[in-house]
């Protein structure tokens, strides 16, 4: 989950920085003073793909502010390592990661709110701003969005299926004609995958958490184990190994994309990270929303957001705020990050620039237009494992009602 050419819009970036950052002039002296007091170094942690893209911008920021900026790659367990380092006082000043970390990071006192002017906020995709808002406060500056869609081999399946039943019928026909060996590539594996099954779960009527009056997810209203979730998994069971055979535990995160690029299935549920492999394999493809059940609700994928956070226990907090609020908001930085890994930029100016060169981005965004923001509340951590294992069991033929009811009880017991 949560995995190319574009020009640079320097003029747009400078204009946005000048107009949308009215407080930058007063912040910079404070940032520089802070930098002098702490040895003049800003440390940024990111994953491998984003580190290389960030380095030239970090160097430029360093020159402008008379400081050294280090971008350090953390290859594994970035969130866990950041929380641990933060508690030990050895963490970075800025960290780059997924928006659904926010609940955990706030709970651990690891990040500070960030201050964006109204003009700056309005320059971003609304969903992206919503995703990084927690308990009424903005905790990150978003730079990319992501969601799954249906990626279709157009040589095998010229038309986008309107319903999941249409997809199954088309997949079965291709199997009968020996043009494919699988109906659908939607990863599950032995432990399930809540992220990828979620569009079908929502179409079947299921939900994870209800919402409060202000629209925030409510951990007290758990949907797993409720009648709606049972009904959803009864539909999912019909697609499983004892039913149509469209969903299989043998389709995993390791082989789902490869099975599609190997032309063994015409339909793949995945995200923008799958496109490079499809192009490399010379697959003729198209992208459309994941279809829902006939007569069911609209299939809604999770929408995830990647963002920059200011470390609460960083040594250079004023400088970190300056970088995150007045530098990450530049379109050319968003474009560079897009080049490193093509996911739709959260900044509208950057998205508008690259979508002309990459029409796939607009299609993924369209597929996620009515998606649900992936919950960032701490209670979400209790969902993944029990929900995924229940999904895999149901796909394998286990009783949906008993399995999901048990999963709901396990999750409820873990939510404090």
C-alpha positions as CSV (number, residue, x, y, z in Angstrom):
1,X,0.0,0.0,0.0
2,X,1.4,2.8,0.2
3,X,3.8,2.6,-2.9
4,X,7.6,10.9,-15.7
5,X,8.6,13.9,-16.8
6,X,7.4,17.2,-15.6
7,X,8.7,20.7,-15.9
8,X,9.3,23.1,-13.0
9,X,6.9,25.9,-12.3
10,X,9.3,28.2,-10.4
11,X,7.3,31.3,-11.1
12,X,4.1,29.7,-9.7
13,X,6.1,28.5,-6.7
14,X,7.5,31.9,-5.9
15,X,4.1,33.6,-6.4
16,X,2.4,31.1,-4.0
17,X,5.2,31.5,-1.4
18,X,4.9,35.3,-1.6
19,X,1.1,35.5,-1.6
20,X,0.1,32.5,0.6
21,X,2.7,33.0,3.3
22,X,2.0,36.4,4.7
23,X,3.7,35.5,8.0
24,X,6.9,34.2,6.5
25,X,8.8,37.5,6.9
26,X,8.3,37.5,10.6
27,X,9.0,33.7,10.9
28,X,12.4,33.8,9.2
29,X,14.3,35.8,11.7
30,X,13.0,33.5,14.5
31,X,13.9,30.5,12.4
32,X,17.4,31.8,11.8
33,X,17.9,32.6,15.5
34,X,16.7,29.2,16.4
35,X,19.1,27.6,13.9
36,X,22.0,29.6,15.3
37,X,21.2,28.5,18.8
38,X,21.1,24.8,17.9
39,X,24.1,24.6,15.6
40,X,22.3,25.6,12.4
41,X,21.1,22.1,11.2
42,X,17.7,20.9,10.0
43,X,17.3,17.2,9.9
44,X,14.5,15.6,7.7
45,X,13.6,11.9,7.7
46,X,12.0,10.4,4.6
47,X,11.8,7.0,2.9
48,X,14.3,6.0,0.1
49,X,12.3,7.2,-2.9
50,X,11.6,10.7,-1.5
51,X,15.0,11.4,0.0
52,X,16.7,11.9,-3.4
53,X,13.9,14.2,-4.6
54,X,14.1,16.3,-1.5
55,X,17.8,16.8,-1.4
56,X,18.2,19.6,-4.0
57,X,15.3,21.6,-2.3
58,X,16.7,21.0,1.1
59,X,20.1,22.4,0.0
60,X,18.4,25.4,-1.6
61,X,16.4,26.1,1.7
62,X,19.7,25.7,3.6
63,X,21.4,28.3,1.5
64,X,18.5,30.8,1.8
65,X,18.5,30.4,5.6
66,X,22.2,30.0,6.3
67,X,21.8,26.5,7.7
68,X,22.8,22.9,6.9
69,X,19.9,20.7,5.9
70,X,20.3,16.9,6.1
71,X,17.8,14.6,4.4
72,X,18.2,11.1,5.9
73,X,16.7,8.0,4.4
74,X,14.9,5.6,6.8
75,X,14.3,2.5,4.9
76,X,12.1,0.5,7.3
77,X,9.6,1.2,10.0
78,X,9.8,4.9,9.6
79,X,6.9,5.7,11.9
80,X,8.0,3.4,14.7
81,X,11.6,4.6,14.5
82,X,10.5,8.2,14.5
83,X,8.3,7.7,17.7
84,X,11.2,5.9,19.4
85,X,13.8,8.5,18.4
86,X,11.4,11.3,19.5
87,X,11.0,9.8,22.9
88,X,14.8,9.5,23.2
89,X,15.4,13.1,22.0
90,X,17.4,11.9,19.0
91,X,14.7,12.4,16.3
92,X,14.6,14.6,13.2
93,X,13.1,18.1,12.9
94,X,10.8,17.1,10.0
95,X,9.4,13.7,9.1
96,X,7.6,12.7,5.9
97,X,4.9,10.0,6.0
98,X,1.3,8.9,5.6
99,X,-1.6,10.9,7.1
100,X,-2.9,7.9,9.0
101,X,0.1,8.1,11.3
102,X,-1.3,11.3,12.8
103,X,-3.4,9.8,15.6
104,X,-0.5,7.7,16.8
105,X,2.0,10.5,16.5
106,X,-0.2,13.0,18.4
107,X,-1.0,10.4,21.0
108,X,2.8,10.0,21.5
109,X,3.4,13.8,21.6
110,X,5.7,13.4,18.6
111,X,4.4,16.1,16.2
112,X,3.2,19.7,16.5
113,X,0.4,21.4,14.7
114,X,1.4,23.5,11.6
115,X,0.2,26.9,10.8
116,X,-1.0,27.5,7.2
117,X,-2.6,30.7,6.1
118,X,-6.1,30.5,4.6
119,X,-4.7,31.2,1.1
120,X,-2.2,28.4,1.5
121,X,-4.9,25.9,2.6
122,X,-7.1,26.8,-0.4
123,X,-4.2,25.9,-2.7
124,X,-4.6,22.2,-1.8
125,X,-7.1,19.5,-2.6
126,X,-9.8,19.7,0.1
127,X,-9.6,16.0,0.9
128,X,-5.9,16.2,1.5
129,X,-6.4,19.1,4.0
130,X,-9.2,17.1,5.7
131,X,-6.9,14.1,6.0
132,X,-4.2,16.0,7.9
133,X,-6.7,17.7,10.2
134,X,-7.0,15.9,13.6
135,X,-9.0,17.1,16.6
136,X,-9.7,20.3,14.7
137,X,-6.0,21.1,14.2
138,X,-3.8,20.9,11.1
139,X,-0.9,18.5,11.8
140,X,0.8,18.2,8.4
141,X,1.3,19.8,5.0
142,X,0.1,17.3,2.4
143,X,1.9,16.8,-0.9
144,X,0.3,13.7,-2.5
145,X,-2.9,11.7,-2.5
146,X,-3.5,8.1,-3.3
147,X,-6.3,5.6,-3.7
148,X,-6.9,2.3,-5.5
149,X,-8.9,2.0,-8.8
150,X,-9.6,-0.7,-11.3
151,X,-6.8,-1.1,-13.8
152,X,-7.9,-3.0,-16.8
153,X,-6.1,-4.7,-19.6
154,X,-8.0,-3.2,-22.6
155,X,-6.9,-5.9,-25.0
156,X,-8.6,-8.5,-22.8
157,X,-11.4,-6.3,-21.5
158,X,-12.2,-3.4,-23.8
159,X,-15.1,-2.1,-21.7
160,X,-15.0,-1.0,-18.1
161,X,-17.4,-3.2,-16.0
162,X,-20.3,-1.2,-14.4
163,X,-20.7,-3.7,-11.5
164,X,-18.6,-6.3,-9.8
165,X,-21.0,-8.9,-11.2
166,X,-20.2,-7.6,-14.8
167,X,-16.5,-7.9,-14.0
168,X,-16.9,-11.5,-12.7
169,X,-18.9,-12.5,-15.9
170,X,-16.2,-11.0,-18.1
171,X,-13.4,-12.7,-16.1
172,X,-15.1,-16.1,-16.2
173,X,-15.5,-15.8,-20.0
174,X,-11.8,-15.0,-20.4
175,X,-10.9,-18.0,-18.3
176,X,-13.2,-20.3,-20.3
177,X,-11.5,-19.0,-23.5
178,X,-8.1,-19.7,-21.8
179,X,-7.2,-16.0,-22.3
180,X,-6.7,-15.6,-18.5
181,X,-6.2,-17.8,-15.5
182,X,-7.6,-15.5,-12.9
183,X,-10.9,-13.5,-12.8
184,X,-9.6,-10.6,-10.7
185,X,-6.3,-9.6,-9.1
186,X,-7.2,-8.1,-5.8
187,X,-4.6,-8.9,-3.2
188,X,-5.6,-10.8,0.0
189,X,-3.1,-13.4,0.9
190,X,-3.5,-15.5,4.1
191,X,-3.9,-12.4,6.3
192,X,-6.3,-10.4,4.1
193,X,-5.9,-6.8,3.1
194,X,-8.4,-4.3,4.5
195,X,-7.1,-1.5,2.3
196,X,-7.7,-3.3,-1.0
197,X,-11.0,-4.9,-0.1
198,X,-12.5,-1.7,1.3
199,X,-14.3,-0.5,-1.9
200,X,-16.3,-3.8,-2.0
201,X,-16.9,-3.7,1.8
202,X,-18.4,-0.2,1.5
203,X,-20.5,-1.2,-1.6
204,X,-21.9,-4.1,0.4
205,X,-23.0,-1.5,3.1
206,X,-20.2,-2.0,5.6
207,X,-18.4,0.7,7.5
208,X,-15.5,0.9,10.0
209,X,-16.3,3.9,12.2
210,X,-19.3,6.2,12.3
211,X,-18.7,9.9,12.5
212,X,-19.3,12.6,15.1
213,X,-21.4,15.8,14.5
214,X,-18.3,17.6,13.2
215,X,-17.5,14.8,10.7
216,X,-14.6,13.2,12.6
217,X,-14.4,9.4,12.9
218,X,-16.0,8.1,16.1
219,X,-14.1,5.2,17.7
220,X,-17.2,4.5,19.9
221,X,-19.2,3.7,16.8
222,X,-17.5,0.5,15.5
223,X,-19.1,-0.9,12.3
224,X,-17.2,-4.2,12.2
225,X,-19.5,-6.9,13.6
226,X,-22.6,-4.9,13.0
227,X,-25.4,-6.2,10.7
228,X,-24.1,-3.9,7.9
229,X,-20.7,-5.5,8.0
230,X,-22.2,-9.0,8.0
231,X,-24.2,-8.2,4.9
232,X,-21.1,-6.8,3.2
233,X,-19.1,-9.9,3.9
234,X,-21.9,-12.2,2.8
235,X,-21.6,-10.6,-0.6
236,X,-17.8,-10.8,-0.5
237,X,-18.1,-14.5,0.4
238,X,-20.0,-15.1,-2.9
239,X,-16.9,-13.8,-4.7
240,X,-14.6,-16.0,-2.8
241,X,-13.0,-19.5,-3.3
242,X,-16.3,-21.4,-2.5
243,X,-18.2,-19.0,-4.7
244,X,-17.2,-17.3,-8.0
245,X,-13.5,-17.7,-7.3
246,X,-12.9,-14.0,-8.1
247,X,-11.3,-13.4,-4.7
248,X,-8.5,-15.8,-3.7
249,X,-6.0,-16.0,-0.9
250,X,-3.4,-17.0,-3.5
251,X,-3.5,-13.4,-4.8
252,X,-1.1,-11.5,-2.6
253,X,0.7,-8.2,-2.3
254,X,3.7,-9.9,-3.8
255,X,2.1,-11.3,-6.9
256,X,-1.1,-9.4,-7.7
257,X,0.6,-6.8,-10.0
258,X,2.9,-9.4,-11.6
259,X,-0.1,-11.6,-12.4
260,X,-1.8,-8.7,-14.1
261,X,1.3,-7.6,-16.0
262,X,1.9,-11.3,-17.0
263,X,-1.6,-11.1,-18.7
264,X,-3.0,-13.8,-16.5
265,X,-5.9,-11.6,-15.4
266,X,-7.6,-8.7,-17.1
267,X,-8.5,-6.7,-13.9
268,X,-6.3,-5.4,-11.2
269,X,-7.3,-3.4,-8.1
270,X,-4.3,-1.3,-7.2
271,X,-3.0,2.2,-7.0
272,X,-0.7,4.6,-9.0
273,X,2.3,2.5,-7.8
274,X,1.3,-0.3,-10.2
275,X,1.5,1.8,-13.3
276,X,5.2,1.7,-13.8
277,X,5.1,-2.2,-14.0
278,X,2.2,-2.1,-16.4
279,X,4.1,0.2,-18.7
280,X,7.2,-1.8,-18.5
281,X,5.3,-4.9,-19.5
282,X,3.7,-3.0,-22.5
283,X,0.2,-3.6,-21.2
284,X,-2.5,-1.6,-22.9
285,X,-4.6,-0.4,-19.9
286,X,-7.2,2.0,-18.7
287,X,-8.2,3.1,-15.2
288,X,-11.7,3.4,-13.8
289,X,-13.4,3.4,-10.4
290,X,-13.6,0.0,-8.6
291,X,-17.2,-1.2,-9.5
292,X,-19.6,-2.0,-6.7
293,X,-22.2,-4.7,-6.3
294,X,-25.3,-4.5,-8.5
295,X,-28.0,-2.6,-6.5
296,X,-25.5,-1.9,-3.7
297,X,-23.9,1.3,-2.5
298,X,-21.2,3.1,-4.4
299,X,-17.8,1.4,-3.9
300,X,-15.6,3.9,-2.0
301,X,-11.8,3.4,-1.8
302,X,-9.7,4.7,1.0
303,X,-8.0,8.0,0.2
304,X,-4.6,8.2,1.7
305,X,-2.4,11.3,1.9
306,X,1.4,11.7,2.2
307,X,2.5,14.7,4.3
308,X,5.3,16.6,6.0
309,X,5.2,16.8,9.8
310,X,7.1,19.0,12.3
311,X,8.6,17.0,15.2
312,X,7.5,18.2,18.6
313,X,10.8,17.4,20.1
314,X,13.1,18.5,17.2
315,X,16.0,20.8,18.0
316,X,15.0,23.3,15.3
317,X,11.3,23.7,15.6
318,X,11.0,27.3,14.2
319,X,13.1,26.4,11.2
320,X,11.1,23.2,10.7
321,X,7.9,25.2,10.7
322,X,9.4,27.6,8.2
323,X,10.4,24.7,5.9
324,X,7.1,22.9,6.1
325,X,4.7,25.9,5.8
326,X,6.6,28.1,3.4
327,X,8.7,25.7,1.3
328,X,6.7,22.4,1.1
329,X,3.9,24.6,-0.3
330,X,5.9,25.3,-3.5
331,X,4.6,23.5,-6.6
332,X,8.1,22.7,-7.9
333,X,8.8,20.6,-4.8
334,X,5.5,18.8,-5.2
335,X,6.4,18.1,-8.9
336,X,9.8,16.7,-7.9
337,X,8.2,14.3,-5.4
338,X,5.7,13.3,-8.1
339,X,8.6,12.5,-10.4
340,X,10.1,10.3,-7.6
341,X,6.9,8.3,-7.3
342,X,3.9,9.3,-9.4
343,X,1.0,9.9,-7.1
344,X,-1.4,12.8,-7.7
345,X,0.0,16.0,-6.1
346,X,-2.2,17.4,-3.3
347,X,-1.2,21.0,-4.4
348,X,-3.7,22.0,-7.1
349,X,-1.1,24.0,-9.1
350,X,1.3,21.0,-9.2
351,X,-1.6,18.6,-10.1
352,X,-2.7,20.8,-13.0
353,X,0.8,20.8,-14.3
354,X,1.5,17.1,-14.4
355,X,-2.0,15.8,-15.3
356,X,-1.5,17.0,-18.9
357,X,1.6,14.9,-19.1
358,X,0.1,12.0,-17.3
359,X,-3.6,11.4,-17.9
360,X,-3.5,8.4,-15.5
361,X,-3.4,10.9,-12.5
362,X,-6.7,12.4,-13.4
363,X,-8.3,9.0,-13.7
364,X,-7.0,7.9,-10.3
365,X,-8.3,11.1,-8.8
366,X,-11.6,10.6,-10.4
367,X,-11.7,7.0,-9.0
368,X,-11.0,8.4,-5.5
369,X,-13.3,11.5,-5.8
370,X,-16.0,9.9,-3.6
371,X,-13.5,7.9,-1.5
372,X,-13.3,7.9,2.3
373,X,-10.3,9.4,4.0
374,X,-8.4,6.6,5.6
375,X,-9.0,7.0,9.4
376,X,-6.1,8.5,11.3
377,X,-7.5,7.9,14.7
378,X,-5.5,5.7,17.0
379,X,-8.4,3.2,17.1
380,X,-7.6,2.4,13.4
381,X,-4.5,0.4,14.5
382,X,-6.9,-2.2,16.1
383,X,-8.7,-2.7,12.7
384,X,-6.0,-3.9,10.3
385,X,-5.1,-7.4,11.6
386,X,-8.4,-8.8,12.8
387,X,-10.3,-7.3,9.9
388,X,-7.8,-8.6,7.4
389,X,-7.7,-12.1,8.9
390,X,-11.5,-12.2,8.9
391,X,-11.6,-11.2,5.2
392,X,-9.1,-13.9,4.3
393,X,-11.1,-16.5,6.3
394,X,-14.4,-15.5,4.5
395,X,-12.7,-15.6,1.1
396,X,-11.6,-19.1,2.0
397,X,-15.1,-20.2,2.8
398,X,-15.6,-19.4,6.5
399,X,-19.1,-18.3,7.8
400,X,-19.3,-14.5,7.3
401,X,-21.6,-13.8,10.2
402,X,-19.6,-15.7,12.8
403,X,-16.2,-14.6,11.4
404,X,-17.0,-10.8,11.3
405,X,-18.9,-10.9,14.6
406,X,-15.8,-12.4,16.2
407,X,-13.5,-9.9,14.5
408,X,-15.7,-7.0,15.8
409,X,-15.4,-8.3,19.4
410,X,-11.6,-8.6,19.0
411,X,-11.3,-5.0,17.6
412,X,-13.7,-3.6,20.3
413,X,-11.5,-5.2,23.0
414,X,-8.4,-3.5,21.6
415,X,-9.9,0.0,21.4
416,X,-9.5,1.8,24.7
